[in-house]
Amino acid sequence: MLRLPVTVLPETFDADRGYPVDLHMHSTASDGTLSPTELVALCARRELSCIALTDHDTMDGVDEAARAAEYEGLTLVAGCELSTRWQGINIHVVALMPGGARGALAEGLKAQRQARIQRAEVIAERLEKAGLKDALAKARHQAGSDRPLGRPDFAKALVADGLVPDWASAFKRYLGSGKKGDVKAHWPEIGEAVGWVVASGGVAAIAHPLRYGLTRRKRGLLMDDFCAAGGQAAELVSGQQNADSSRDLARQLDERGLYASLGSDFHFPGSHAAPGSMSVIPRTAARPIWQHPRLAHLGDAPAGLLGIGA
């Protein structure tokens, strides 16, 4: 058994340093390509010590990841990435759940699973009209399991059928924002989803706030509504992003007293977003998310699943 030294995480962000933390990653429980065990092993090889598994609208991979984290000597926070709507825009919320899936969130995840099933049926119907015959069956084949299907599964099916040359082209032509396969109507409003997280003892963070194509003003309005619903944090750095944009985002977090989270949004090896790989953290007064009272033991927790209650 490999035992990495426990890293005591600082109370504030220090300039010009990295952190052995990644609180936003995906596995085969949703649309990642590594199993939870494989993902945790990769995190260990990259010398991370505090991680979260945040699959889309599910926590099905957490138990397996917790066993792997205990073996590798890492601390794992149970989590998920919730799909929500805000002013007609698809916004993702990372839920970090030190007590696991319970209460309102557990019920919400059941509803999200059904929403994903219904959404996949609509996406399949639209893509069949666009030329992808037997779209649902082909996406299921690409998924390789009975988990709810996501857009990446349909992207792979489009590539396999020769309708597009690659995954990026599938999103650009069929599945990206505003395209035929971009179905949002099944998701809850962001305030409802945040309510599930907070009522169940978790910490809610806006995922990758720079990726929604919002103006600075509209991003501020999103944060205001998120805070009003009880949201506590936002991802200050998500993978690779522009340094000036990061500094501006830091100011928006500071102004609202939001905690700052860090995550790669890792999905598969070979991408630019390897576990723990992210841009330089700007100078900010925003407190690291591990300083939130519900996650206060993240830096010095024992290996395995963080279960500190709430």
ChimeraX commands (.cxc) that place a marker at each C-alpha (Angstrom):
marker #1 position 0.00,0.00,0.00 radius 0.5
marker #1 position 1.35,3.40,-0.99 radius 0.5
marker #1 position 1.01,6.00,1.73 radius 0.5
marker #1 position 1.51,9.56,0.61 radius 0.5
marker #1 position 2.30,12.11,3.30 radius 0.5
marker #1 position -0.75,14.06,4.44 radius 0.5
marker #1 position -0.52,17.61,3.17 radius 0.5
marker #1 position -1.68,20.37,5.47 radius 0.5
marker #1 position -3.48,22.78,3.21 radius 0.5
marker #1 position -2.98,26.50,3.87 radius 0.5
marker #1 position -5.67,28.84,5.15 radius 0.5
marker #1 position -5.14,31.20,2.22 radius 0.5
marker #1 position -3.88,30.90,-1.33 radius 0.5
marker #1 position -0.17,31.61,-1.60 radius 0.5
marker #1 position 1.26,33.18,-4.72 radius 0.5
marker #1 position 3.24,31.11,-7.21 radius 0.5
marker #1 position 2.59,27.64,-5.85 radius 0.5
marker #1 position 0.49,24.65,-6.68 radius 0.5
marker #1 position -1.69,22.49,-4.50 radius 0.5
marker #1 position -2.07,18.68,-4.36 radius 0.5
marker #1 position -5.82,19.14,-4.75 radius 0.5
marker #1 position -8.33,18.36,-7.50 radius 0.5
marker #1 position -11.99,18.70,-6.61 radius 0.5
marker #1 position -13.57,18.15,-10.02 radius 0.5
marker #1 position -12.97,14.90,-11.95 radius 0.5
marker #1 position -14.99,12.30,-13.85 radius 0.5
marker #1 position -14.91,8.51,-14.17 radius 0.5
marker #1 position -16.78,5.80,-16.06 radius 0.5
marker #1 position -19.66,6.34,-13.63 radius 0.5
marker #1 position -20.55,9.16,-16.04 radius 0.5
marker #1 position -18.60,10.28,-19.11 radius 0.5
marker #1 position -14.99,9.70,-18.07 radius 0.5
marker #1 position -12.88,6.93,-19.58 radius 0.5
marker #1 position -11.12,5.69,-16.42 radius 0.5
marker #1 position -12.82,3.62,-13.75 radius 0.5
marker #1 position -12.91,5.20,-10.29 radius 0.5
marker #1 position -10.07,2.89,-9.23 radius 0.5
marker #1 position -7.96,3.82,-12.26 radius 0.5
marker #1 position -8.63,7.50,-11.72 radius 0.5
marker #1 position -7.54,7.41,-8.08 radius 0.5
marker #1 position -4.39,5.49,-9.01 radius 0.5
marker #1 position -3.56,8.16,-11.59 radius 0.5
marker #1 position -4.07,10.86,-8.96 radius 0.5
marker #1 position -1.65,9.03,-6.67 radius 0.5
marker #1 position 0.96,8.85,-9.43 radius 0.5
marker #1 position 0.57,12.58,-9.93 radius 0.5
marker #1 position 1.18,13.07,-6.19 radius 0.5
marker #1 position -2.22,14.52,-5.34 radius 0.5
marker #1 position -3.44,14.04,-1.79 radius 0.5
marker #1 position -6.98,15.54,-1.67 radius 0.5
marker #1 position -9.40,14.72,-4.47 radius 0.5
marker #1 position -13.10,14.60,-5.30 radius 0.5
marker #1 position -15.00,12.37,-7.70 radius 0.5
marker #1 position -17.70,14.53,-9.27 radius 0.5
marker #1 position -19.45,12.52,-11.96 radius 0.5
marker #1 position -22.40,14.05,-13.78 radius 0.5
marker #1 position -25.60,13.75,-11.76 radius 0.5
marker #1 position -24.49,10.58,-9.96 radius 0.5
marker #1 position -22.41,9.39,-7.03 radius 0.5
marker #1 position -22.40,5.76,-8.16 radius 0.5
marker #1 position -18.61,5.62,-8.40 radius 0.5
marker #1 position -17.84,7.01,-4.95 radius 0.5
marker #1 position -17.72,3.72,-3.02 radius 0.5
marker #1 position -15.22,2.22,-5.44 radius 0.5
marker #1 position -13.17,5.42,-5.43 radius 0.5
marker #1 position -13.14,5.46,-1.62 radius 0.5
marker #1 position -11.68,1.95,-1.48 radius 0.5
marker #1 position -9.03,2.93,-3.99 radius 0.5
marker #1 position -8.27,6.16,-2.10 radius 0.5
marker #1 position -7.73,4.23,1.12 radius 0.5
marker #1 position -5.36,1.87,-0.66 radius 0.5
marker #1 position -3.41,4.71,-2.30 radius 0.5
marker #1 position -3.34,6.91,0.80 radius 0.5
marker #1 position -5.44,9.75,-0.61 radius 0.5
marker #1 position -8.34,11.65,0.93 radius 0.5
marker #1 position -11.48,11.52,-1.19 radius 0.5
marker #1 position -14.47,13.84,-0.94 radius 0.5
marker #1 position -17.71,12.37,-2.25 radius 0.5
marker #1 position -19.25,14.59,-4.88 radius 0.5
marker #1 position -21.11,15.03,-8.13 radius 0.5
marker #1 position -21.63,17.65,-10.83 radius 0.5
marker #1 position -25.27,18.67,-11.07 radius 0.5
marker #1 position -26.83,19.87,-14.32 radius 0.5
marker #1 position -29.05,22.90,-13.75 radius 0.5
marker #1 position -30.69,25.79,-15.56 radius 0.5
marker #1 position -30.32,29.52,-15.00 radius 0.5
marker #1 position -32.10,31.98,-17.29 radius 0.5
marker #1 position -32.31,29.26,-19.93 radius 0.5
marker #1 position -28.57,28.50,-19.75 radius 0.5
marker #1 position -27.15,25.13,-18.74 radius 0.5
marker #1 position -25.07,25.76,-15.60 radius 0.5
marker #1 position -23.20,23.04,-13.72 radius 0.5
marker #1 position -22.89,22.96,-9.93 radius 0.5
marker #1 position -20.26,20.84,-8.19 radius 0.5
marker #1 position -21.62,19.33,-4.99 radius 0.5
marker #1 position -19.00,18.32,-2.42 radius 0.5
marker #1 position -20.69,16.02,0.06 radius 0.5
marker #1 position -18.60,15.02,3.10 radius 0.5
marker #1 position -21.55,13.04,4.43 radius 0.5
marker #1 position -22.26,11.33,1.10 radius 0.5
marker #1 position -25.51,11.26,-0.85 radius 0.5
marker #1 position -28.42,11.60,1.52 radius 0.5
marker #1 position -31.66,13.46,2.10 radius 0.5
marker #1 position -32.72,15.96,-0.52 radius 0.5
marker #1 position -29.66,15.36,-2.69 radius 0.5
marker #1 position -30.27,11.62,-2.83 radius 0.5
marker #1 position -33.81,12.27,-3.99 radius 0.5
marker #1 position -32.59,14.91,-6.42 radius 0.5
marker #1 position -30.09,12.48,-7.96 radius 0.5
marker #1 position -32.90,10.01,-8.60 radius 0.5
marker #1 position -34.75,12.75,-10.46 radius 0.5
marker #1 position -31.57,13.70,-12.36 radius 0.5
marker #1 position -31.08,10.10,-13.48 radius 0.5
marker #1 position -34.59,10.01,-14.90 radius 0.5
marker #1 position -34.05,13.42,-16.51 radius 0.5
marker #1 position -30.89,12.12,-18.19 radius 0.5
marker #1 position -32.76,9.09,-19.53 radius 0.5
marker #1 position -35.51,11.29,-20.98 radius 0.5
marker #1 position -32.96,13.78,-22.32 radius 0.5
marker #1 position -31.05,11.01,-24.09 radius 0.5
marker #1 position -34.24,9.91,-25.80 radius 0.5
marker #1 position -34.84,13.44,-27.08 radius 0.5
marker #1 position -31.23,13.81,-28.23 radius 0.5
marker #1 position -31.47,10.48,-30.05 radius 0.5
marker #1 position -34.69,11.51,-31.78 radius 0.5
marker #1 position -33.12,14.77,-32.96 radius 0.5
marker #1 position -29.92,13.13,-34.17 radius 0.5
marker #1 position -31.86,10.47,-36.08 radius 0.5
marker #1 position -33.52,13.27,-38.03 radius 0.5
marker #1 position -30.02,14.63,-38.67 radius 0.5
marker #1 position -28.85,11.29,-40.10 radius 0.5
marker #1 position -27.64,9.14,-37.19 radius 0.5
marker #1 position -29.76,5.99,-37.55 radius 0.5
marker #1 position -30.46,3.96,-34.38 radius 0.5
marker #1 position -28.91,6.81,-32.42 radius 0.5
marker #1 position -29.90,5.58,-28.96 radius 0.5
marker #1 position -28.55,2.06,-29.53 radius 0.5
marker #1 position -25.32,3.37,-31.00 radius 0.5
marker #1 position -24.76,5.78,-28.12 radius 0.5
marker #1 position -25.45,2.92,-25.68 radius 0.5
marker #1 position -22.83,0.83,-27.44 radius 0.5
marker #1 position -20.32,3.64,-27.06 radius 0.5
marker #1 position -21.13,4.00,-23.36 radius 0.5
marker #1 position -20.45,0.33,-22.75 radius 0.5
marker #1 position -22.67,0.20,-19.67 radius 0.5
marker #1 position -26.23,0.86,-18.54 radius 0.5
marker #1 position -25.49,4.28,-17.00 radius 0.5
marker #1 position -27.57,7.22,-18.28 radius 0.5
marker #1 position -26.24,8.48,-21.61 radius 0.5
marker #1 position -24.62,11.87,-22.08 radius 0.5
marker #1 position -23.71,14.00,-25.06 radius 0.5
marker #1 position -20.17,12.53,-25.26 radius 0.5
marker #1 position -21.70,9.11,-25.93 radius 0.5
marker #1 position -23.63,10.54,-28.84 radius 0.5
marker #1 position -20.50,12.38,-30.01 radius 0.5
marker #1 position -18.62,9.07,-30.17 radius 0.5
marker #1 position -21.52,7.52,-32.08 radius 0.5
marker #1 position -21.46,10.36,-34.61 radius 0.5
marker #1 position -17.73,9.82,-35.14 radius 0.5
marker #1 position -18.10,6.04,-35.41 radius 0.5
marker #1 position -20.85,6.49,-38.02 radius 0.5
marker #1 position -18.65,8.80,-40.08 radius 0.5
marker #1 position -20.94,11.82,-39.78 radius 0.5
marker #1 position -18.15,13.91,-38.26 radius 0.5
marker #1 position -14.36,13.41,-38.19 radius 0.5
marker #1 position -13.84,13.82,-34.48 radius 0.5
marker #1 position -15.39,14.46,-31.07 radius 0.5
marker #1 position -14.87,18.24,-31.23 radius 0.5
marker #1 position -16.64,18.43,-34.58 radius 0.5
marker #1 position -19.58,16.48,-33.15 radius 0.5
marker #1 position -20.09,19.15,-30.53 radius 0.5
marker #1 position -19.50,22.00,-32.95 radius 0.5
marker #1 position -22.06,20.71,-35.43 radius 0.5
marker #1 position -24.60,18.73,-33.42 radius 0.5
marker #1 position -24.20,18.77,-29.64 radius 0.5
marker #1 position -22.78,22.11,-28.51 radius 0.5
marker #1 position -24.73,25.01,-27.08 radius 0.5
marker #1 position -27.69,25.89,-29.28 radius 0.5
marker #1 position -27.26,22.88,-31.60 radius 0.5
marker #1 position -29.78,20.10,-32.32 radius 0.5
marker #1 position -28.53,17.84,-29.56 radius 0.5
marker #1 position -28.26,20.49,-26.86 radius 0.5
marker #1 position -31.27,19.61,-24.69 radius 0.5
marker #1 position -31.64,21.58,-21.45 radius 0.5
marker #1 position -35.31,21.47,-20.62 radius 0.5
marker #1 position -35.08,18.52,-18.23 radius 0.5
marker #1 position -32.78,20.13,-15.66 radius 0.5
marker #1 position -33.91,21.80,-12.41 radius 0.5
marker #1 position -33.45,25.50,-11.80 radius 0.5
marker #1 position -30.13,26.25,-10.14 radius 0.5
marker #1 position -31.72,27.39,-6.87 radius 0.5
marker #1 position -33.52,24.06,-6.47 radius 0.5
marker #1 position -30.33,22.05,-7.01 radius 0.5
marker #1 position -28.32,24.25,-4.64 radius 0.5
marker #1 position -31.04,23.67,-2.07 radius 0.5
marker #1 position -30.56,19.90,-2.35 radius 0.5
marker #1 position -26.83,20.24,-1.68 radius 0.5
marker #1 position -27.03,22.64,1.24 radius 0.5
marker #1 position -29.91,20.84,2.95 radius 0.5
marker #1 position -27.95,17.57,2.72 radius 0.5
marker #1 position -24.85,18.93,4.43 radius 0.5
marker #1 position -22.77,19.71,1.36 radius 0.5
marker #1 position -20.96,22.62,-0.24 radius 0.5
marker #1 position -22.20,23.88,-3.62 radius 0.5
marker #1 position -19.76,25.45,-6.08 radius 0.5
marker #1 position -20.38,26.90,-9.53 radius 0.5
marker #1 position -18.40,24.74,-11.96 radius 0.5
marker #1 position -16.05,26.45,-14.45 radius 0.5
marker #1 position -17.80,29.86,-14.41 radius 0.5
marker #1 position -15.68,31.19,-17.29 radius 0.5
marker #1 position -16.94,28.59,-19.77 radius 0.5
marker #1 position -20.54,29.68,-20.20 radius 0.5
marker #1 position -19.87,32.56,-22.58 radius 0.5
marker #1 position -21.36,35.08,-20.14 radius 0.5
marker #1 position -20.45,38.74,-19.98 radius 0.5
marker #1 position -18.85,39.87,-16.74 radius 0.5
marker #1 position -22.12,41.53,-15.70 radius 0.5
marker #1 position -24.20,38.44,-16.41 radius 0.5
marker #1 position -21.70,36.20,-14.63 radius 0.5
marker #1 position -22.09,38.49,-11.63 radius 0.5
marker #1 position -25.87,38.11,-11.78 radius 0.5
marker #1 position -25.46,34.33,-11.89 radius 0.5
marker #1 position -23.29,34.48,-8.78 radius 0.5
marker #1 position -25.77,36.76,-7.03 radius 0.5
marker #1 position -28.65,34.36,-7.66 radius 0.5
marker #1 position -26.46,31.42,-6.68 radius 0.5
marker #1 position -25.55,33.11,-3.39 radius 0.5
marker #1 position -29.18,33.99,-2.72 radius 0.5
marker #1 position -30.07,30.29,-3.09 radius 0.5
marker #1 position -27.44,29.32,-0.51 radius 0.5
marker #1 position -24.50,28.56,-2.82 radius 0.5
marker #1 position -21.15,28.83,-1.09 radius 0.5
marker #1 position -18.32,28.63,-3.65 radius 0.5
marker #1 position -17.18,28.77,-7.27 radius 0.5
marker #1 position -14.29,27.24,-9.14 radius 0.5
marker #1 position -11.64,29.94,-9.28 radius 0.5
marker #1 position -9.49,27.81,-11.56 radius 0.5
marker #1 position -10.84,25.00,-13.73 radius 0.5
marker #1 position -8.15,23.41,-15.84 radius 0.5
marker #1 position -6.40,25.89,-18.11 radius 0.5
marker #1 position -7.75,29.43,-18.40 radius 0.5
marker #1 position -6.62,32.93,-19.25 radius 0.5
marker #1 position -4.66,34.64,-16.45 radius 0.5
marker #1 position -6.46,37.98,-16.82 radius 0.5
marker #1 position -9.83,36.24,-16.73 radius 0.5
marker #1 position -8.76,34.35,-13.61 radius 0.5
marker #1 position -7.82,37.59,-11.84 radius 0.5
marker #1 position -11.14,39.17,-12.78 radius 0.5
marker #1 position -13.03,36.10,-11.60 radius 0.5
marker #1 position -11.13,36.25,-8.31 radius 0.5
marker #1 position -12.42,39.77,-7.77 radius 0.5
marker #1 position -15.99,38.62,-8.37 radius 0.5
marker #1 position -15.60,35.85,-5.80 radius 0.5
marker #1 position -14.03,38.26,-3.31 radius 0.5
marker #1 position -16.88,40.73,-3.68 radius 0.5
marker #1 position -19.46,38.08,-2.79 radius 0.5
marker #1 position -17.57,36.21,-0.09 radius 0.5
marker #1 position -17.59,32.99,-2.10 radius 0.5
marker #1 position -15.08,30.28,-1.30 radius 0.5
marker #1 position -12.71,29.36,-4.14 radius 0.5
marker #1 position -12.47,25.80,-5.43 radius 0.5
marker #1 position -9.91,24.16,-7.74 radius 0.5
marker #1 position -10.47,21.41,-10.27 radius 0.5
marker #1 position -9.18,20.06,-13.56 radius 0.5
marker #1 position -12.53,18.77,-14.90 radius 0.5
marker #1 position -10.58,15.68,-15.95 radius 0.5
marker #1 position -12.34,13.20,-18.26 radius 0.5
marker #1 position -9.71,11.15,-20.08 radius 0.5
marker #1 position -5.94,10.66,-20.30 radius 0.5
marker #1 position -4.16,12.57,-23.03 radius 0.5
marker #1 position -6.28,15.70,-22.67 radius 0.5
marker #1 position -4.85,19.01,-21.47 radius 0.5
marker #1 position -6.75,18.60,-18.20 radius 0.5
marker #1 position -4.78,15.92,-16.36 radius 0.5
marker #1 position -5.66,15.41,-12.67 radius 0.5
marker #1 position -4.26,18.31,-10.69 radius 0.5
marker #1 position -3.33,20.19,-13.85 radius 0.5
marker #1 position -4.60,23.76,-13.83 radius 0.5
marker #1 position -3.59,27.33,-14.44 radius 0.5
marker #1 position -1.78,29.49,-11.90 radius 0.5
marker #1 position -4.04,30.61,-9.08 radius 0.5
marker #1 position -4.32,34.42,-9.01 radius 0.5
marker #1 position -3.81,36.48,-5.88 radius 0.5
marker #1 position -7.12,36.56,-4.10 radius 0.5
marker #1 position -8.69,37.19,-0.73 radius 0.5
marker #1 position -11.22,34.43,-1.43 radius 0.5
marker #1 position -10.84,31.61,1.05 radius 0.5
marker #1 position -9.95,28.15,-0.26 radius 0.5
marker #1 position -12.97,25.87,-0.29 radius 0.5
marker #1 position -11.26,23.51,2.15 radius 0.5
marker #1 position -11.63,26.27,4.75 radius 0.5
marker #1 position -15.42,25.97,4.61 radius 0.5
marker #1 position -16.64,24.54,7.96 radius 0.5
marker #1 position -18.16,21.54,6.21 radius 0.5
marker #1 position -14.80,20.67,4.61 radius 0.5
marker #1 position -12.48,21.94,7.33 radius 0.5
marker #1 position -10.75,18.57,7.83 radius 0.5
marker #1 position -9.96,18.04,4.15 radius 0.5
marker #1 position -6.27,18.85,4.48 radius 0.5
marker #1 position -5.58,16.59,7.44 radius 0.5
marker #1 position -8.17,13.83,7.00 radius 0.5
marker #1 position -7.00,10.19,6.92 radius 0.5
marker #1 position -6.87,8.25,3.70 radius 0.5
marker #1 position -10.18,7.11,2.28 radius 0.5
marker #1 position -13.56,8.79,2.21 radius 0.5
marker #1 position -13.91,12.11,4.03 radius 0.5
marker #1 position -16.87,11.60,6.37 radius 0.5
marker #1 position -16.90,14.47,8.82 radius 0.5
marker #1 position -20.63,15.02,8.88 radius 0.5
marker #1 position -22.03,18.52,8.49 radius 0.5
marker link #1:1,2 radius 0.2
marker link #1:2,3 radius 0.2
marker link #1:3,4 radius 0.2
marker link #1:4,5 radius 0.2
marker link #1:5,6 radius 0.2
marker link #1:6,7 radius 0.2
marker link #1:7,8 radius 0.2
marker link #1:8,9 radius 0.2
marker link #1:9,10 radius 0.2
marker link #1:10,11 radius 0.2
marker link #1:11,12 radius 0.2
marker link #1:12,13 radius 0.2
marker link #1:13,14 radius 0.2
marker link #1:14,15 radius 0.2
marker link #1:15,16 radius 0.2
marker link #1:16,17 radius 0.2
marker link #1:17,18 radius 0.2
marker link #1:18,19 radius 0.2
marker link #1:19,20 radius 0.2
marker link #1:20,21 radius 0.2
marker link #1:21,22 radius 0.2
marker link #1:22,23 radius 0.2
marker link #1:23,24 radius 0.2
marker link #1:24,25 radius 0.2
marker link #1:25,26 radius 0.2
marker link #1:26,27 radius 0.2
marker link #1:27,28 radius 0.2
marker link #1:28,29 radius 0.2
marker link #1:29,30 radius 0.2
marker link #1:30,31 radius 0.2
marker link #1:31,32 radius 0.2
marker link #1:32,33 radius 0.2
marker link #1:33,34 radius 0.2
marker link #1:34,35 radius 0.2
marker link #1:35,36 radius 0.2
marker link #1:36,37 radius 0.2
marker link #1:37,38 radius 0.2
marker link #1:38,39 radius 0.2
marker link #1:39,40 radius 0.2
marker link #1:40,41 radius 0.2
marker link #1:41,42 radius 0.2
marker link #1:42,43 radius 0.2
marker link #1:43,44 radius 0.2
marker link #1:44,45 radius 0.2
marker link #1:45,46 radius 0.2
marker link #1:46,47 radius 0.2
marker link #1:47,48 radius 0.2
marker link #1:48,49 radius 0.2
marker link #1:49,50 radius 0.2
marker link #1:50,51 radius 0.2
marker link #1:51,52 radius 0.2
marker link #1:52,53 radius 0.2
marker link #1:53,54 radius 0.2
marker link #1:54,55 radius 0.2
marker link #1:55,56 radius 0.2
marker link #1:56,57 radius 0.2
marker link #1:57,58 radius 0.2
marker link #1:58,59 radius 0.2
marker link #1:59,60 radius 0.2
marker link #1:60,61 radius 0.2
marker link #1:61,62 radius 0.2
marker link #1:62,63 radius 0.2
marker link #1:63,64 radius 0.2
marker link #1:64,65 radius 0.2
marker link #1:65,66 radius 0.2
marker link #1:66,67 radius 0.2
marker link #1:67,68 radius 0.2
marker link #1:68,69 radius 0.2
marker link #1:69,70 radius 0.2
marker link #1:70,71 radius 0.2
marker link #1:71,72 radius 0.2
marker link #1:72,73 radius 0.2
marker link #1:73,74 radius 0.2
marker link #1:74,75 radius 0.2
marker link #1:75,76 radius 0.2
marker link #1:76,77 radius 0.2
marker link #1:77,78 radius 0.2
marker link #1:78,79 radius 0.2
marker link #1:79,80 radius 0.2
marker link #1:80,81 radius 0.2
marker link #1:81,82 radius 0.2
marker link #1:82,83 radius 0.2
marker link #1:83,84 radius 0.2
marker link #1:84,85 radius 0.2
marker link #1:85,86 radius 0.2
marker link #1:86,87 radius 0.2
marker link #1:87,88 radius 0.2
marker link #1:88,89 radius 0.2
marker link #1:89,90 radius 0.2
marker link #1:90,91 radius 0.2
marker link #1:91,92 radius 0.2
marker link #1:92,93 radius 0.2
marker link #1:93,94 radius 0.2
marker link #1:94,95 radius 0.2
marker link #1:95,96 radius 0.2
marker link #1:96,97 radius 0.2
marker link #1:97,98 radius 0.2
marker link #1:98,99 radius 0.2
marker link #1:99,100 radius 0.2
marker link #1:100,101 radius 0.2
marker link #1:101,102 radius 0.2
marker link #1:102,103 radius 0.2
marker link #1:103,104 radius 0.2
marker link #1:104,105 radius 0.2
marker link #1:105,106 radius 0.2
marker link #1:106,107 radius 0.2
marker link #1:107,108 radius 0.2
marker link #1:108,109 radius 0.2
marker link #1:109,110 radius 0.2
marker link #1:110,111 radius 0.2
marker link #1:111,112 radius 0.2
marker link #1:112,113 radius 0.2
marker link #1:113,114 radius 0.2
marker link #1:114,115 radius 0.2
marker link #1:115,116 radius 0.2
marker link #1:116,117 radius 0.2
marker link #1:117,118 radius 0.2
marker link #1:118,119 radius 0.2
marker link #1:119,120 radius 0.2
marker link #1:120,121 radius 0.2
marker link #1:121,122 radius 0.2
marker link #1:122,123 radius 0.2
marker link #1:123,124 radius 0.2
marker link #1:124,125 radius 0.2
marker link #1:125,126 radius 0.2
marker link #1:126,127 radius 0.2
marker link #1:127,128 radius 0.2
marker link #1:128,129 radius 0.2
marker link #1:129,130 radius 0.2
marker link #1:130,131 radius 0.2
marker link #1:131,132 radius 0.2
marker link #1:132,133 radius 0.2
marker link #1:133,134 radius 0.2
marker link #1:134,135 radius 0.2
marker link #1:135,136 radius 0.2
marker link #1:136,137 radius 0.2
marker link #1:137,138 radius 0.2
marker link #1:138,139 radius 0.2
marker link #1:139,140 radius 0.2
marker link #1:140,141 radius 0.2
marker link #1:141,142 radius 0.2
marker link #1:142,143 radius 0.2
marker link #1:143,144 radius 0.2
marker link #1:144,145 radius 0.2
marker link #1:145,146 radius 0.2
marker link #1:146,147 radius 0.2
marker link #1:147,148 radius 0.2
marker link #1:148,149 radius 0.2
marker link #1:149,150 radius 0.2
marker link #1:150,151 radius 0.2
marker link #1:151,152 radius 0.2
marker link #1:152,153 radius 0.2
marker link #1:153,154 radius 0.2
marker link #1:154,155 radius 0.2
marker link #1:155,156 radius 0.2
marker link #1:156,157 radius 0.2
marker link #1:157,158 radius 0.2
marker link #1:158,159 radius 0.2
marker link #1:159,160 radius 0.2
marker link #1:160,161 radius 0.2
marker link #1:161,162 radius 0.2
marker link #1:162,163 radius 0.2
marker link #1:163,164 radius 0.2
marker link #1:164,165 radius 0.2
marker link #1:165,166 radius 0.2
marker link #1:166,167 radius 0.2
marker link #1:167,168 radius 0.2
marker link #1:168,169 radius 0.2
marker link #1:169,170 radius 0.2
marker link #1:170,171 radius 0.2
marker link #1:171,172 radius 0.2
marker link #1:172,173 radius 0.2
marker link #1:173,174 radius 0.2
marker link #1:174,175 radius 0.2
marker link #1:175,176 radius 0.2
marker link #1:176,177 radius 0.2
marker link #1:177,178 radius 0.2
marker link #1:178,179 radius 0.2
marker link #1:179,180 radius 0.2
marker link #1:180,181 radius 0.2
marker link #1:181,182 radius 0.2
marker link #1:182,183 radius 0.2
marker link #1:183,184 radius 0.2
marker link #1:184,185 radius 0.2
marker link #1:185,186 radius 0.2
marker link #1:186,187 radius 0.2
marker link #1:187,188 radius 0.2
marker link #1:188,189 radius 0.2
marker link #1:189,190 radius 0.2
marker link #1:190,191 radius 0.2
marker link #1:191,192 radius 0.2
marker link #1:192,193 radius 0.2
marker link #1:193,194 radius 0.2
marker link #1:194,195 radius 0.2
marker link #1:195,196 radius 0.2
marker link #1:196,197 radius 0.2
marker link #1:197,198 radius 0.2
marker link #1:198,199 radius 0.2
marker link #1:199,200 radius 0.2
marker link #1:200,201 radius 0.2
marker link #1:201,202 radius 0.2
marker link #1:202,203 radius 0.2
marker link #1:203,204 radius 0.2
marker link #1:204,205 radius 0.2
marker link #1:205,206 radius 0.2
marker link #1:206,207 radius 0.2
marker link #1:207,208 radius 0.2
marker link #1:208,209 radius 0.2
marker link #1:209,210 radius 0.2
marker link #1:210,211 radius 0.2
marker link #1:211,212 radius 0.2
marker link #1:212,213 radius 0.2
marker link #1:213,214 radius 0.2
marker link #1:214,215 radius 0.2
marker link #1:215,216 radius 0.2
marker link #1:216,217 radius 0.2
marker link #1:217,218 radius 0.2
marker link #1:218,219 radius 0.2
marker link #1:219,220 radius 0.2
marker link #1:220,221 radius 0.2
marker link #1:221,222 radius 0.2
marker link #1:222,223 radius 0.2
marker link #1:223,224 radius 0.2
marker link #1:224,225 radius 0.2
marker link #1:225,226 radius 0.2
marker link #1:226,227 radius 0.2
marker link #1:227,228 radius 0.2
marker link #1:228,229 radius 0.2
marker link #1:229,230 radius 0.2
marker link #1:230,231 radius 0.2
marker link #1:231,232 radius 0.2
marker link #1:232,233 radius 0.2
marker link #1:233,234 radius 0.2
marker link #1:234,235 radius 0.2
marker link #1:235,236 radius 0.2
marker link #1:236,237 radius 0.2
marker link #1:237,238 radius 0.2
marker link #1:238,239 radius 0.2
marker link #1:239,240 radius 0.2
marker link #1:240,241 radius 0.2
marker link #1:241,242 radius 0.2
marker link #1:242,243 radius 0.2
marker link #1:243,244 radius 0.2
marker link #1:244,245 radius 0.2
marker link #1:245,246 radius 0.2
marker link #1:246,247 radius 0.2
marker link #1:247,248 radius 0.2
marker link #1:248,249 radius 0.2
marker link #1:249,250 radius 0.2
marker link #1:250,251 radius 0.2
marker link #1:251,252 radius 0.2
marker link #1:252,253 radius 0.2
marker link #1:253,254 radius 0.2
marker link #1:254,255 radius 0.2
marker link #1:255,256 radius 0.2
marker link #1:256,257 radius 0.2
marker link #1:257,258 radius 0.2
marker link #1:258,259 radius 0.2
marker link #1:259,260 radius 0.2
marker link #1:260,261 radius 0.2
marker link #1:261,262 radius 0.2
marker link #1:262,263 radius 0.2
marker link #1:263,264 radius 0.2
marker link #1:264,265 radius 0.2
marker link #1:265,266 radius 0.2
marker link #1:266,267 radius 0.2
marker link #1:267,268 radius 0.2
marker link #1:268,269 radius 0.2
marker link #1:269,270 radius 0.2
marker link #1:270,271 radius 0.2
marker link #1:271,272 radius 0.2
marker link #1:272,273 radius 0.2
marker link #1:273,274 radius 0.2
marker link #1:274,275 radius 0.2
marker link #1:275,276 radius 0.2
marker link #1:276,277 radius 0.2
marker link #1:277,278 radius 0.2
marker link #1:278,279 radius 0.2
marker link #1:279,280 radius 0.2
marker link #1:280,281 radius 0.2
marker link #1:281,282 radius 0.2
marker link #1:282,283 radius 0.2
marker link #1:283,284 radius 0.2
marker link #1:284,285 radius 0.2
marker link #1:285,286 radius 0.2
marker link #1:286,287 radius 0.2
marker link #1:287,288 radius 0.2
marker link #1:288,289 radius 0.2
marker link #1:289,290 radius 0.2
marker link #1:290,291 radius 0.2
marker link #1:291,292 radius 0.2
marker link #1:292,293 radius 0.2
marker link #1:293,294 radius 0.2
marker link #1:294,295 radius 0.2
marker link #1:295,296 radius 0.2
marker link #1:296,297 radius 0.2
marker link #1:297,298 radius 0.2
marker link #1:298,299 radius 0.2
marker link #1:299,300 radius 0.2
marker link #1:300,301 radius 0.2
marker link #1:301,302 radius 0.2
marker link #1:302,303 radius 0.2
marker link #1:303,304 radius 0.2
marker link #1:304,305 radius 0.2
marker link #1:305,306 radius 0.2
marker link #1:306,307 radius 0.2
marker link #1:307,308 radius 0.2
marker link #1:308,309 radius 0.2
marker link #1:309,310 radius 0.2
view
